[in-house]
Amino acid sequence: MSGLTLGGSYLIKLEHAARFPDEIKPQLRRLADISKWLRKEREFAFYGDVDFIPTDEYSKEDAERAR
C-alpha cells in the first residue's frame, strides 16, 4: 500500500484519507479510533508501571478490541 501516511506510533491520519484504497475508506474512522487507542495503550501494554501490571489490567475484551 504505497503512499500510506502514518505518524507517531502508526497513528492513522484522517486528513490523508484520499491516499487510502477505496475499499478501506469506509472503515477509516474506525481504524483511526483503534489506532489512537492502541497508541495510548502501547507503552503500558509493553512495559507496565509500578502500579500497572499488564497481565492484571487487560482483559480478553481488551485483546478483542485491539484485534
ZAKENU-229070 format. One record per residue: x, y, z of N, C-alpha, C, O in turn; residue number from 1. Coordinates in steps of 0.02 Angstrom, whole numbers. Example, Ala and Ser with C-alpha at 12.3 -4.5 7.8 and 13.67 -1.06 7.14 Angstrom:
2
<atom n_X="660" n_Y="-284" n_Z="390" ca_X="615" ca_Y="-225" ca_Z="390" c_X="660" c_Y="-165" c_Z="390" o_X="712" o_Y="-166" o_Z="423" resi="1"/>
<atom n_X="642" n_Y="-112" n_Z="354" ca_X="684" ca_Y="-53" ca_Z="357" c_X="645" c_Y="2" c_Z="394" o_X="670" o_Y="57" o_Z="402" resi="2"/>
END
This chain:
67
<atom n_X="43" n_Y="-59" n_Z="0" ca_X="0" ca_Y="0" ca_Z="0" c_X="45" c_Y="62" c_Z="0" o_X="57" o_Y="91" o_Z="53" resi="1"/>
<atom n_X="69" n_Y="82" n_Z="-58" ca_X="114" ca_Y="140" ca_Z="-62" c_X="74" c_Y="204" c_Z="-50" o_X="15" o_Y="208" o_Z="-64" resi="2"/>
<atom n_X="109" n_Y="254" n_Z="-23" ca_X="77" ca_Y="318" ca_Z="-11" c_X="38" c_Y="321" c_Z="54" o_X="8" o_Y="372" o_Z="70" resi="3"/>
<atom n_X="38" n_Y="267" n_Z="93" ca_X="3" ca_Y="265" ca_Z="157" c_X="37" c_Y="311" c_Z="205" o_X="97" o_Y="303" o_Z="217" resi="4"/>
<atom n_X="2" n_Y="358" n_Z="233" ca_X="32" ca_Y="406" ca_Z="279" c_X="14" c_Y="390" c_Z="350" o_X="-45" o_Y="388" o_Z="369" resi="5"/>
<atom n_X="64" n_Y="378" n_Z="390" ca_X="55" ca_Y="363" ca_Z="460" c_X="100" c_Y="411" c_Z="499" o_X="149" o_Y="436" o_Z="473" resi="6"/>
<atom n_X="84" n_Y="422" n_Z="561" ca_X="126" ca_Y="464" ca_Z="603" c_X="128" c_Y="437" c_Z="673" o_X="90" o_Y="391" o_Z="690" resi="7"/>
<atom n_X="172" n_Y="463" n_Z="714" ca_X="179" ca_Y="439" ca_Z="782" c_X="191" c_Y="364" c_Z="782" o_X="230" o_Y="339" o_Z="742" resi="8"/>
<atom n_X="158" n_Y="329" n_Z="825" ca_X="162" ca_Y="256" ca_Z="827" c_X="108" c_Y="227" c_Z="782" o_X="63" o_Y="193" o_Z="805" resi="9"/>
<atom n_X="114" n_Y="240" n_Z="718" ca_X="67" ca_Y="216" ca_Z="668" c_X="-3" c_Y="245" c_Z="677" o_X="-53" o_Y="211" o_Z="662" resi="10"/>
<atom n_X="-7" n_Y="306" n_Z="701" ca_X="-72" ca_Y="339" ca_Z="709" c_X="-98" c_Y="357" c_Z="640" o_X="-66" o_Y="394" o_Z="602" resi="11"/>
<atom n_X="-156" n_Y="332" n_Z="622" ca_X="-186" ca_Y="345" ca_Z="557" c_X="-210" c_Y="417" c_Z="554" o_X="-247" o_Y="440" o_Z="598" resi="12"/>
<atom n_X="-189" n_Y="453" n_Z="504" ca_X="-207" ca_Y="523" ca_Z="495" c_X="-265" c_Y="528" c_Z="445" o_X="-256" o_Y="513" o_Z="386" resi="13"/>
<atom n_X="-322" n_Y="548" n_Z="468" ca_X="-381" ca_Y="552" ca_Z="425" c_X="-376" c_Y="607" c_Z="373" o_X="-410" o_Y="603" o_Z="321" resi="14"/>
<atom n_X="-334" n_Y="657" n_Z="384" ca_X="-328" ca_Y="709" ca_Z="333" c_X="-295" c_Y="682" c_Z="269" o_X="-295" o_Y="717" o_Z="218" resi="15"/>
<atom n_X="-268" n_Y="622" n_Z="272" ca_X="-238" ca_Y="591" ca_Z="213" c_X="-281" c_Y="534" c_Z="186" o_X="-255" o_Y="488" o_Z="155" resi="16"/>
<atom n_X="-345" n_Y="536" n_Z="199" ca_X="-391" ca_Y="483" ca_Z="180" c_X="-390" c_Y="469" c_Z="105" o_X="-400" o_Y="412" o_Z="84" resi="17"/>
<atom n_X="-377" n_Y="519" n_Z="64" ca_X="-377" ca_Y="509" ca_Z="-8" c_X="-323" c_Y="462" c_Z="-32" o_X="-327" o_Y="434" o_Z="-86" resi="18"/>
<atom n_X="-272" n_Y="452" n_Z="9" ca_X="-216" ca_Y="408" ca_Z="-10" c_X="-232" c_Y="334" c_Z="1" o_X="-195" o_Y="290" o_Z="-22" resi="19"/>
<atom n_X="-285" n_Y="320" n_Z="37" ca_X="-302" ca_Y="251" ca_Z="52" c_X="-343" c_Y="221" c_Z="-5" o_X="-378" o_Y="257" o_Z="-40" resi="20"/>
<atom n_X="-338" n_Y="155" n_Z="-14" ca_X="-379" ca_Y="123" ca_Z="-66" c_X="-453" c_Y="132" c_Z="-51" o_X="-474" o_Y="135" o_Z="7" resi="21"/>
<atom n_X="-494" n_Y="135" n_Z="-103" ca_X="-566" ca_Y="146" ca_Z="-96" c_X="-599" c_Y="94" c_Z="-51" o_X="-645" o_Y="112" o_Z="-14" resi="22"/>
<atom n_X="-577" n_Y="32" n_Z="-53" ca_X="-609" ca_Y="-19" ca_Z="-12" c_X="-596" c_Y="-11" c_Z="63" o_X="-631" o_Y="-40" o_Z="104" resi="23"/>
<atom n_X="-547" n_Y="30" n_Z="81" ca_X="-531" ca_Y="41" ca_Z="151" c_X="-563" c_Y="106" c_Z="177" o_X="-576" o_Y="112" o_Z="237" resi="24"/>
<atom n_X="-576" n_Y="153" n_Z="133" ca_X="-601" ca_Y="219" ca_Z="153" c_X="-663" c_Y="217" c_Z="198" o_X="-666" o_Y="256" o_Z="246" resi="25"/>
<atom n_X="-712" n_Y="173" n_Z="186" ca_X="-771" ca_Y="172" ca_Z="230" c_X="-754" c_Y="153" c_Z="302" o_X="-793" o_Y="167" o_Z="348" resi="26"/>
<atom n_X="-697" n_Y="122" n_Z="313" ca_X="-679" ca_Y="99" ca_Z="380" c_X="-626" c_Y="143" c_Z="413" o_X="-603" o_Y="128" o_Z="468" resi="27"/>
<atom n_X="-606" n_Y="197" n_Z="381" ca_X="-552" ca_Y="238" ca_Z="407" c_X="-566" c_Y="268" c_Z="475" o_X="-521" o_Y="269" o_Z="518" resi="28"/>
<atom n_X="-627" n_Y="291" n_Z="488" ca_X="-642" ca_Y="320" ca_Z="554" c_X="-631" c_Y="268" c_Z="609" o_X="-600" o_Y="283" o_Z="660" resi="29"/>
<atom n_X="-656" n_Y="208" n_Z="599" ca_X="-647" ca_Y="155" ca_Z="648" c_X="-574" c_Y="137" c_Z="656" o_X="-550" o_Y="128" o_Z="712" resi="30"/>
<atom n_X="-538" n_Y="132" n_Z="601" ca_X="-466" ca_Y="116" ca_Z="603" c_X="-427" c_Y="171" c_Z="639" o_X="-380" o_Y="157" o_Z="676" resi="31"/>
<atom n_X="-446" n_Y="234" n_Z="627" ca_X="-412" ca_Y="289" ca_Z="661" c_X="-426" c_Y="288" c_Z="736" o_X="-380" o_Y="300" o_Z="776" resi="32"/>
<atom n_X="-487" n_Y="273" n_Z="755" ca_X="-504" ca_Y="268" ca_Z="827" c_X="-464" c_Y="212" c_Z="860" o_X="-438" o_Y="221" o_Z="915" resi="33"/>
<atom n_X="-460" n_Y="155" n_Z="827" ca_X="-422" ca_Y="98" ca_Z="854" c_X="-348" c_Y="117" c_Z="858" o_X="-315" o_Y="103" o_Z="908" resi="34"/>
<atom n_X="-323" n_Y="148" n_Z="806" ca_X="-253" ca_Y="168" ca_Z="804" c_X="-236" c_Y="215" c_Z="862" o_X="-184" o_Y="208" o_Z="894" resi="35"/>
<atom n_X="-280" n_Y="263" n_Z="874" ca_X="-269" ca_Y="311" ca_Z="929" c_X="-270" c_Y="275" c_Z="996" o_X="-227" o_Y="289" o_Z="1039" resi="36"/>
<atom n_X="-317" n_Y="230" n_Z="1006" ca_X="-322" ca_Y="193" ca_Z="1069" c_X="-259" c_Y="151" c_Z="1079" o_X="-231" o_Y="150" o_Z="1134" resi="37"/>
<atom n_X="-237" n_Y="115" n_Z="1027" ca_X="-178" ca_Y="73" ca_Z="1033" c_X="-115" c_Y="113" c_Z="1047" o_X="-72" o_Y="92" o_Z="1085" resi="38"/>
<atom n_X="-111" n_Y="171" n_Z="1016" ca_X="-52" ca_Y="213" ca_Z="1028" c_X="-47" c_Y="233" c_Z="1101" o_X="7" o_Y="231" o_Z="1131" resi="39"/>
<atom n_X="-104" n_Y="251" n_Z="1131" ca_X="-104" ca_Y="271" ca_Z="1201" c_X="-89" c_Y="212" c_Z="1247" o_X="-57" o_Y="220" o_Z="1299" resi="40"/>
<atom n_X="-111" n_Y="152" n_Z="1228" ca_X="-104" ca_Y="93" ca_Z="1271" c_X="-37" c_Y="57" c_Z="1262" o_X="-18" o_Y="17" o_Z="1304" resi="41"/>
<atom n_X="-1" n_Y="72" n_Z="1208" ca_X="58" ca_Y="33" ca_Z="1190" c_X="110" c_Y="30" c_Z="1246" o_X="133" o_Y="-25" o_Z="1264" resi="42"/>
<atom n_X="130" n_Y="87" n_Z="1273" ca_X="183" ca_Y="88" ca_Z="1323" c_X="163" c_Y="47" c_Z="1385" o_X="202" o_Y="7" o_Z="1410" resi="43"/>
<atom n_X="102" n_Y="58" n_Z="1410" ca_X="80" ca_Y="19" ca_Z="1468" c_X="77" c_Y="-55" c_Z="1451" o_X="97" o_Y="-97" o_Z="1492" resi="44"/>
<atom n_X="52" n_Y="-72" n_Z="1392" ca_X="45" ca_Y="-142" ca_Z="1373" c_X="113" c_Y="-177" c_Z="1371" o_X="119" o_Y="-235" o_Z="1390" resi="45"/>
<atom n_X="163" n_Y="-142" n_Z="1347" ca_X="229" ca_Y="-173" ca_Z="1340" c_X="269" c_Y="-172" c_Z="1405" o_X="300" o_Y="-222" o_Z="1423" resi="46"/>
<atom n_X="268" n_Y="-116" n_Z="1441" ca_X="313" ca_Y="-106" ca_Z="1498" c_X="279" c_Y="-103" c_Z="1566" o_X="312" o_Y="-112" o_Z="1617" resi="47"/>
<atom n_X="213" n_Y="-90" n_Z="1567" ca_X="179" ca_Y="-83" ca_Z="1631" c_X="204" c_Y="-22" c_Z="1668" o_X="231" o_Y="24" o_Z="1638" resi="48"/>
<atom n_X="193" n_Y="-22" n_Z="1732" ca_X="215" ca_Y="32" ca_Z="1776" c_X="214" c_Y="5" c_Z="1846" o_X="193" o_Y="-51" o_Z="1858" resi="49"/>
<atom n_X="236" n_Y="45" n_Z="1894" ca_X="239" ca_Y="23" ca_Z="1963" c_X="171" c_Y="-3" c_Z="1986" o_X="166" o_Y="-54" o_Z="2020" resi="50"/>
<atom n_X="119" n_Y="33" n_Z="1968" ca_X="52" ca_Y="15" ca_Z="1990" c_X="8" c_Y="-11" c_Z="1933" o_X="-54" o_Y="-10" o_Z="1938" resi="51"/>
<atom n_X="39" n_Y="-33" n_Z="1878" ca_X="2" ca_Y="-57" ca_Z="1820" c_X="37" c_Y="-119" c_Z="1792" o_X="89" o_Y="-113" o_Z="1759" resi="52"/>
<atom n_X="9" n_Y="-177" n_Z="1805" ca_X="37" ca_Y="-240" ca_Z="1780" c_X="-8" c_Y="-263" c_Z="1723" o_X="-66" o_Y="-281" o_Z="1733" resi="53"/>
<atom n_X="19" n_Y="-261" n_Z="1661" ca_X="-23" ca_Y="-275" ca_Z="1602" c_X="-64" c_Y="-339" c_Z="1607" o_X="-123" o_Y="-339" o_Z="1588" resi="54"/>
<atom n_X="-35" n_Y="-393" n_Z="1631" ca_X="-73" ca_Y="-456" ca_Z="1633" c_X="-130" c_Y="-453" c_Z="1683" o_X="-178" o_Y="-493" o_Z="1678" resi="55"/>
<atom n_X="-127" n_Y="-408" n_Z="1731" ca_X="-182" ca_Y="-399" ca_Z="1779" c_X="-234" c_Y="-348" c_Z="1754" o_X="-292" o_Y="-352" o_Z="1773" resi="56"/>
<atom n_X="-212" n_Y="-302" n_Z="1712" ca_X="-255" ca_Y="-246" ca_Z="1692" c_X="-294" c_Y="-258" c_Z="1628" o_X="-349" o_Y="-231" o_Z="1621" resi="57"/>
<atom n_X="-267" n_Y="-297" n_Z="1581" ca_X="-301" ca_Y="-306" ca_Z="1517" c_X="-341" c_Y="-371" c_Z="1517" o_X="-319" o_Y="-422" o_Z="1543" resi="58"/>
<atom n_X="-399" n_Y="-367" n_Z="1487" ca_X="-445" ca_Y="-424" ca_Z="1484" c_X="-446" c_Y="-452" c_Z="1414" o_X="-416" o_Y="-425" o_Z="1367" resi="59"/>
<atom n_X="-482" n_Y="-508" n_Z="1406" ca_X="-493" ca_Y="-537" ca_Z="1341" c_X="-530" c_Y="-487" c_Z="1296" o_X="-516" o_Y="-483" o_Z="1236" resi="60"/>
<atom n_X="-576" n_Y="-449" n_Z="1324" ca_X="-613" ca_Y="-399" ca_Z="1286" c_X="-566" c_Y="-345" c_Z="1259" o_X="-575" o_Y="-322" o_Z="1203" resi="61"/>
<atom n_X="-516" n_Y="-326" n_Z="1299" ca_X="-466" ca_Y="-278" ca_Z="1275" c_X="-427" c_Y="-306" c_Z="1216" o_X="-413" o_Y="-271" o_Z="1168" resi="62"/>
<atom n_X="-411" n_Y="-370" n_Z="1220" ca_X="-375" ca_Y="-403" ca_Z="1165" c_X="-418" c_Y="-405" c_Z="1102" o_X="-393" o_Y="-394" o_Z="1047" resi="63"/>
<atom n_X="-481" n_Y="-419" n_Z="1110" ca_X="-527" ca_Y="-421" ca_Z="1053" c_X="-534" c_Y="-351" c_Z="1023" o_X="-536" o_Y="-343" o_Z="962" resi="64"/>
<atom n_X="-537" n_Y="-301" n_Z="1065" ca_X="-543" ca_Y="-232" ca_Z="1041" c_X="-480" c_Y="-212" c_Z="1001" o_X="-485" o_Y="-176" o_Z="951" resi="65"/>
<atom n_X="-423" n_Y="-234" n_Z="1023" ca_X="-360" ca_Y="-218" ca_Z="989" c_X="-352" c_Y="-256" c_Z="924" o_X="-312" o_Y="-237" o_Z="881" resi="66"/>
<atom n_X="-389" n_Y="-309" n_Z="917" ca_X="-383" ca_Y="-352" ca_Z="859" c_X="-410" c_Y="-320" c_Z="800" o_X="-409" o_Y="-350" o_Z="746" resi="67"/>
END
